[in-house]
Amino acid sequence: MRYHRPITFLVFLVFFSCVPKAFLLEQPKLVSVYFERKIKKLENNRSRSIEHERLLIKTRVEYGFGIIMEQADRLIDDNYLEGLNEYKKANIIFNEAKDSGMSIMSDRYPEFNTWLKKDAQIDFKQEDVSDMYWLAASIGGAIGSSRGNPFELINLPYVGRLLNKCIQIDSEWNHGSLYSAMMSFTTTRSDLSETMLRDTVDYYFNKTISSSNGMDAGPYLTYAESIHKTFQERKDFVDKLNYVLEMDIIPNSDHELSNLIAKSRAKWLLTKTDEYFLE
């Protein structure tokens, strides 16, 4: 797919708040310019506070998942080398976010790294949940973008440990985001039987839908890709994706941008249906 040359960054900043986000998502190069400039500005801030660090981590993770990984997934089948380069780019960004997240948690709790390995106990607070969530997301992103690198895969249990602890502290945080993340994490576990996998994913799927009042498209997309596609349930796969496409987008809502991304991915996945299913 060929894209027009992005407009200047100055013009983008002027119109970013009033241009429909759906339009922006059709201009990945334009959005990349925005994220890269924002990340660079945060990195160059000489008096970086912990709030700056948190914003930098969040921005890196959102850029990695929402833009770079999306592009990599779509490129890899048609242009393997170009797709691989995008995964490598995402991996660098996720690892930078992971290092920053580890630094924040280790500064607050010197035994944090030991706790991740189950060799220490820490009395975490409610205010730790956000930092732990974004750390889990950055680790998960580093693993996903590594394309099976064993040095990344060994960190997978840390994602589950972080998310489980967050759920224990504040299960309803951010309208079910923790349940949605646990749903995705569960689909990566190789130690579960098919029955246990389905039961566990169903549990987190229902929890997410309840906590988000059915407004989050992400769980439907994850279920379609991770369960229906895996177990060759073509009709259910198509039905879930069409449900995502039919969901209303509420402007300025918590799920507006993520749902637009989910719709875009659902539309693309539907074009791949014949490739994914044997019958």
Secondary structure, DSSP 8 states (H G I E B T S, - for coil): --------HHHHHHHTTTS-HHHHHT-HHHHHHHHHHHHHHHHH-TT--HHHHHHHHHHHHHHIIIIIIHHHHHHTTT-HHHHHHHHHHHHHHHHHHHHHHHHHHHHH-TTHHHHHTTS------GGGHHHHHHHHHHHHHHHHHTTS-HHHHTTHHHHHHHHHHHHHHHTTGGGGHHHHHHHHHHTT-SSS-HHHHHHHHHHHHHHHHHHTTT--SHHHHHHIIIIITTTT-HHHHHHHHHHHHHS---TTSTTHHHHHHHHHHHHHHHHTHHHH---
